[in-house]
């Protein structure tokens, strides 16, 4: 059994599981903080009930995110020990800061927020949830600083067979961070808004619980969804342009662009042959890829064959082409899901302004199903980002093949892969069960968040 292949599968599966929970944590913490801010400013009890209702669901998701994230750290030191030895001086710094500063900030004040409803003043209690928002998103920022080094390595030198940090400030100002972090932040907002919309739609359909709570929640969710989807598309466009400059092979694979074109056509639908690196069938829009890449009608976008030849000269013999079909369809899964969400948000806003939302029962049912859309977009976006970079684990510096531990055995990794996959499946089932249980309108009443099962973790 191939230890490298199994190690890659293990890291990919555990990361996708973990990333199911992270965007919802980032976005829902913000929406809950906004709801409590409205309660403090207006004194309207409906906003307090909204804060507590959605706060319960946030807490369940947060706890699951913590549990699924722990395994990541161990894999760096075990399956990927060569990677840790080579870039640990750089990669470890932002991860340590994330754990010691951001995560503890987030978890400490989340505990105070949970148990402080009747013990703190309104204003001070509100501060605690905003500190949770700050901690959550700072945590994401530090992790993305580490990941951005893998995408666009900066601030280092190669010495004694290792990559050593020479400029910490360069890591913080890495251009990749400042296109990647806003994209992740807005993706979190979109995930949370469709989560709120779907659950609110379910309760409005079933006429369960405090319907006024869910009407207000829908209003907030639609506005957040519209803002989030539009901004994530705009930032994603900027991120794509950055990718053309720094990782042109990833863009070429995402478009199944075999040979360089100027101007370049955008692929609407392509069936390609990766062995011959040619199209079997393709529908393309002329010039559009150049427009998206450079905001102008002209401009060369490099193709896979040209980049392969260029990289062989620069880095030596080898295959520098990522899995094209997976990169290509991951990109379309992300963009397709995002497009549908924009349309849903626009139509939802139209119905709310016309006060017809509750009469459109088919649309409410559609919103329930739409909870899955941001998860599809997040997962395919992650696959595009990481698989599209292959064969590099650190672009242009270290290949994935060289990063795996030489002592990794296929049998051991296979056993742990099966165990983790089953365990994470059980945890995911528990998460869905608890969220489904507490998402019903007849569970919205209660004095506080202490009743939530996950509160016991504190």
C-alpha positions in Angstrom: 0.0 0.0 0.0 1.2 3.5 -0.9 1.9 5.4 2.3 2.1 8.8 0.5 -1.3 8.3 -1.2 -3.0 7.2 2.0 -1.5 10.0 3.9 -2.8 12.5 1.3 -6.3 10.9 1.5 -6.2 11.0 5.3 -5.2 14.7 5.4 -7.8 15.6 2.7 -10.7 13.8 4.4 -10.0 15.1 7.9 -9.5 18.6 6.5 -12.8 18.6 4.5 -14.6 17.3 7.6 -13.0 20.1 9.7 -13.8 22.7 7.1 -17.5 21.8 7.3 -17.6 23.6 10.6 -15.1 26.4 10.3 -17.0 28.8 7.9 -20.2 28.5 9.9 -18.3 29.4 13.1 -16.8 32.4 11.4 -20.1 33.7 10.0 -22.6 32.7 12.7 -20.5 34.3 15.4 -20.9 37.6 13.5 -24.6 37.2 12.9 -25.2 36.3 16.6 -23.1 39.4 17.6 -25.2 41.6 15.3 -28.5 40.2 16.8 -27.3 40.9 20.4 -26.2 44.4 19.4 -29.7 45.0 18.1 -31.1 43.7 21.4 -28.8 46.0 23.5 -29.6 49.1 21.3 -33.4 48.6 21.1 -34.3 46.6 24.2 -36.5 44.4 22.0 -36.9 41.0 23.5 -37.2 39.3 20.2 -33.6 40.0 19.5 -32.5 38.5 22.8 -34.5 35.3 21.9 -32.9 35.3 18.4 -29.4 35.7 20.0 -30.0 32.8 22.3 -31.6 30.5 19.7 -28.9 31.0 17.1 -26.2 31.0 19.8 -27.1 27.5 20.8 -26.6 26.3 17.3 -23.3 28.3 17.1 -22.1 26.5 20.2 -22.8 23.1 18.9 -21.0 23.8 15.7 -18.1 25.4 17.5 -17.5 22.4 19.7 -17.5 20.0 16.7 -15.1 22.3 14.9 -12.6 22.1 17.8 -12.8 18.3 18.0 -12.2 17.8 14.3 -9.4 20.3 14.2 -7.2 18.6 16.8 -6.1 15.8 14.5 -4.6 18.2 12.0 -1.7 19.1 14.3 -0.7 15.5 14.9 -0.6 14.7 11.2 2.1 17.4 10.6 4.4 15.7 13.1 3.6 12.1 12.1 2.6 11.6 8.4 4.3 14.8 7.2 7.4 15.0 9.4 9.7 15.8 6.5 7.5 18.8 5.7 7.6 19.9 9.4 11.4 19.6 9.5 11.8 21.6 6.3 9.4 24.5 7.0 8.6 24.1 10.7 10.5 27.3 11.5 8.1 29.2 9.3 4.9 27.2 9.3 4.9 26.7 13.1 5.0 30.3 14.1 1.6 31.5 12.9 0.0 28.2 14.0 1.4 28.7 17.5 0.1 32.3 17.6 -3.3 31.1 16.4 -3.5 28.5 19.3 -2.0 30.6 22.1 -3.6 33.9 21.2 -6.6 33.7 18.9 -8.2 30.4 19.9 -7.8 31.1 23.7 -9.3 34.5 23.2 -12.2 33.0 21.3 -12.9 30.1 23.7 -12.4 32.0 26.9 -14.9 34.8 26.0 -17.3 32.2 24.5 -17.4 30.6 27.9 -18.0 33.9 29.6 -20.7 34.7 27.1 -22.5 31.4 27.6 -22.7 31.7 31.4 -22.8 35.5 31.7 -26.3 36.3 30.6 -27.7 37.0 34.0 -24.3 37.9 35.6 -22.9 40.7 33.4 -24.4 44.0 32.3 -25.9 44.1 28.8 -23.0 46.1 27.4 -20.3 44.0 28.9 -22.0 40.8 27.8 -22.2 42.2 24.3 -18.5 42.9 24.4 -17.8 39.2 25.1 -19.5 38.0 21.9 -17.7 40.6 19.8 -14.4 39.3 21.3 -15.5 35.8 20.2 -16.0 37.2 16.7 -12.6 38.8 16.8 -10.9 35.6 18.1 -12.6 33.4 15.5 -11.6 35.5 12.6 -8.1 36.1 13.9 -7.7 32.4 14.3 -8.7 32.0 10.6 -6.3 34.8 9.7 -3.2 33.1 11.3 -4.0 29.8 9.7 -4.4 31.5 6.3 -1.0 33.2 6.9 0.5 29.8 7.3 -1.3 28.4 4.2 -0.4 31.4 2.1 3.2 30.6 2.6 2.5 27.3 0.9 0.7 29.1 -1.9 3.2 32.0 -2.3 6.4 31.5 -0.2 7.9 34.7 1.1 10.2 35.9 3.9 12.5 32.9 4.0 15.9 31.6 3.0 17.2 28.1 2.3 19.9 27.2 4.8 21.3 23.9 6.1 18.7 22.0 4.1 15.7 23.8 5.6 13.6 26.8 4.9 14.2 29.4 7.7 12.2 32.5 8.4 14.1 35.7 7.7 11.2 38.2 7.7 8.1 37.7 9.8 6.6 40.9 8.5 6.8 39.5 5.0 4.6 36.6 6.1 2.0 39.1 7.5 2.0 41.2 4.3 2.1 38.2 1.9 -0.1 39.4 -1.0 -1.8 36.0 -1.0 -3.1 36.5 2.5 -5.0 39.6 1.6 -6.9 38.0 -1.2 -7.4 34.7 0.6 -8.6 35.9 4.0 -11.4 38.3 2.8 -12.6 35.4 0.6 -12.8 33.0 3.5 -14.4 35.7 5.8 -17.1 36.4 3.3 -17.6 32.6 2.6 -18.2 32.3 6.3 -20.9 35.0 6.2 -22.5 33.3 3.3 -22.5 29.9 5.0 -24.1 31.4 8.2 -26.7 33.4 6.3 -28.0 30.4 4.3 -27.9 28.3 7.5 -30.1 30.9 9.2 -32.3 31.2 6.1 -32.8 27.4 5.8 -33.7 26.8 9.4 -36.0 29.9 9.5 -37.7 28.7 6.3 -38.3 25.3 7.9 -40.0 26.8 11.0 -42.0 29.3 8.9 -43.3 26.4 6.8 -44.1 24.2 9.8 -45.5 27.2 11.8 -43.4 26.2 14.8 -42.4 28.3 17.7 -42.0 32.1 17.7 -42.7 32.9 14.1 -41.7 36.6 14.7 -38.3 35.3 15.7 -37.9 33.5 12.3 -39.3 36.4 10.3 -36.7 38.7 11.8 -34.0 36.1 11.2 -35.0 35.7 7.6 -34.6 39.5 7.1 -31.1 39.5 8.6 -30.2 36.3 6.7 -31.3 37.7 3.3 -29.4 40.9 3.7 -26.3 39.0 4.9 -26.6 36.5 2.1 -26.8 39.2 -0.6 -23.9 41.2 0.8 -21.8 38.1 1.3 -22.4 36.4 -2.1 -21.7 39.6 -4.0 -18.6 40.4 -2.1 -17.3 36.8 -2.2 -17.7 36.9 -6.0 -15.8 40.2 -6.3 -13.0 39.1 -4.0 -12.9 35.8 -5.7 -12.4 37.6 -9.0 -9.4 39.4 -7.5 -8.1 36.2 -6.1 -8.3 34.6 -9.5 -6.3 37.4 -11.1 -3.7 37.0 -8.4 -3.6 33.3 -9.1 -2.9 34.0 -12.8 0.3 35.8 -11.8 1.5 33.6 -9.0 0.2 30.1 -9.8 -0.6 30.1 -13.5 -0.7 26.3 -13.7 -3.6 26.2 -11.3 -5.6 28.6 -13.4 -4.7 26.7 -16.6 -5.9 23.4 -15.0 -9.1 25.2 -13.7 -9.8 26.1 -17.3 -8.5 23.0 -19.0 -6.4 25.3 -21.0 -3.9 23.1 -22.7 -2.0 25.7 -24.8 -1.4 29.4 -24.2 -3.9 31.7 -25.8 -4.0 35.5 -26.3 -6.7 36.5 -26.0 -7.9 33.4 -24.0 -11.3 31.8 -24.2 -13.3 30.9 -21.1 -14.4 27.3 -20.8 -18.1 26.8 -20.2 -18.0 23.0 -20.5 -15.0 20.9 -21.5 -14.4 17.2 -21.7 -10.7 16.7 -22.0 -8.2 13.9 -22.4 -5.4 14.3 -19.8 -3.2 11.8 -21.4 -3.0 13.6 -24.8 -3.7 17.0 -23.1 -6.3 17.9 -25.6 -10.1 18.7 -25.8 -12.5 15.9 -26.7 -15.4 18.3 -26.6 -15.5 22.0 -25.5 -17.9 25.0 -25.4 -16.0 28.2 -24.9 -16.6 31.9 -24.8 -13.9 33.7 -26.8 -11.7 36.4 -25.1 -13.6 36.1 -21.7 -10.8 34.4 -19.8 -8.4 37.3 -20.7 -11.1 39.8 -19.6 -11.4 38.0 -16.2 -7.6 37.6 -15.9 -6.6 41.2 -16.8 -9.8 43.3 -17.0 -9.0 43.9 -20.7 -9.8 42.2 -24.1 -6.2 41.2 -24.7 -3.6 39.3 -22.6 -2.0 35.9 -22.7 -3.1 33.2 -20.3 -0.5 30.5 -20.2 -1.5 26.9 -21.0 -0.7 23.6 -19.4 1.7 22.4 -22.1 3.6 25.6 -22.1 3.9 25.8 -18.4 5.0 22.2 -18.1 7.9 22.9 -20.5 8.7 26.1 -18.6 8.8 24.3 -15.2 10.9 21.5 -16.5 13.6 24.0 -17.5 13.2 25.9 -14.1 12.8 23.0 -11.7 14.1 20.0 -13.5 12.4 16.9 -15.0 9.0 16.0 -13.6 5.3 16.2 -14.0 4.1 19.6 -12.9 0.4 19.3 -14.0 -2.2 18.8 -11.2 -5.2 16.5 -11.7 -7.0 18.6 -14.4 -10.4 17.0 -14.2 -10.7 17.5 -10.4 -9.3 21.1 -10.5 -11.6 22.0 -13.4 -14.8 20.6 -11.9 -13.9 21.9 -8.4 -13.7 25.4 -9.9 -17.1 25.0 -11.5 -18.7 23.5 -8.4 -17.6 26.6 -6.4 -18.6 29.1 -9.0 -21.9 27.3 -9.8 -23.0 27.1 -6.2 -22.0 30.7 -5.7 -24.1 31.9 -8.7 -27.2 30.0 -7.5 -26.8 31.6 -4.0 -26.6 35.1 -5.5 -29.9 34.5 -7.4 -31.6 33.1 -4.3 -30.6 36.0 -2.2 -31.8 38.5 -4.9 -35.1 36.8 -5.2 -35.5 36.4 -1.5 -34.9 40.2 -1.0 -37.5 40.9 -3.7 -40.1 38.7 -1.9 -39.4 40.3 1.5 -39.7 43.8 0.1 -43.1 42.8 -1.5 -44.0 41.0 1.8 -44.7 37.8 -0.1 -42.0 35.5 1.3 -44.3 33.3 3.5 -46.8 32.9 0.6 -44.0 31.4 -1.6 -43.9 28.0 0.1 -41.9 26.5 -2.8 -39.2 29.1 -2.2 -39.1 28.4 1.5 -38.6 24.7 0.7 -35.8 25.7 -1.7 -34.1 27.7 1.1 -34.0 24.6 3.2 -32.2 22.7 0.5 -29.9 25.7 -0.1 -28.2 25.1 3.3 -26.0 22.7 1.4 -24.9 25.2 -1.3 -22.2 27.1 0.8 -20.8 23.7 2.0 -20.5 22.6 -1.6 -18.8 25.9 -2.5 -16.5 25.9 0.5 -15.4 22.3 -0.1 -14.8 22.6 -3.8 -13.0 25.9 -3.3 -10.6 24.2 -0.9 -10.0 21.4 -3.3 -9.2 23.9 -6.0 -6.8 25.7 -3.8 -4.9 22.7 -2.6 -5.1 20.2 -5.4 -4.5 22.8 -8.0 -1.1 23.5 -6.4 0.1 20.0 -6.9 2.8 18.6 -7.2 3.9 21.3 -4.8 3.2 21.3 -1.1 5.1 24.6 -0.9 4.9 26.1 -4.3 8.2 26.1 -6.2 10.1 25.1 -3.0 9.0 21.6 -1.8 7.1 18.8 -3.6 4.4 16.8 -1.8 6.3 13.6 -2.5 9.3 14.9 -0.5 7.1 16.0 2.5 5.8 12.7 3.7 7.6 10.9 6.6 10.0 8.2 5.4 8.7 5.9 8.2 5.0 6.1 7.2 3.7 2.7 6.6 0.7 2.0 4.4 -1.0 -0.4 6.9 -0.8 2.1 9.8 -2.1 5.0 7.8 -4.9 2.9 6.3 -6.0 1.8 9.8 -6.0 5.4 11.1 -7.7 6.6 7.9 -10.5 4.1 8.4 -10.8 5.0 12.1 -10.8 8.7 11.6 -13.2 8.6 8.8 -15.7 6.5 10.8 -15.2 8.6 13.9 -15.7 11.8 12.0 -18.7 10.4 10.4 -20.2 9.6 13.8 -19.3 13.2 15.0 -20.9 14.6 11.8 -24.0 12.6 12.5 -24.1 13.8 16.1 -23.7 17.4 14.9 -26.6 17.1 12.4 -28.8 15.4 15.1 -28.1 18.1 17.7 -28.6 21.0 15.2 -31.8 19.4 13.9 -33.1 19.0 17.4 -32.3 22.5 18.6 -33.2 24.1 15.3 -36.9 23.4 15.7 -39.0 26.4 16.7 -40.5 24.7 19.7 -37.0 24.6 21.3 -36.4 28.4 21.1 -37.7 29.0 24.6 -35.3 28.9 27.5 -33.4 31.0 30.0 -30.0 30.7 28.4 -27.3 28.7 26.7 -26.4 26.6 29.7 -29.0 24.1 28.5 -27.1 23.3 25.4 -25.3 19.9 25.7 -22.0 21.3 24.4 -21.9 23.9 27.2 -20.6 21.1 29.5 -17.3 21.4 27.6 -16.7 24.6 29.5 
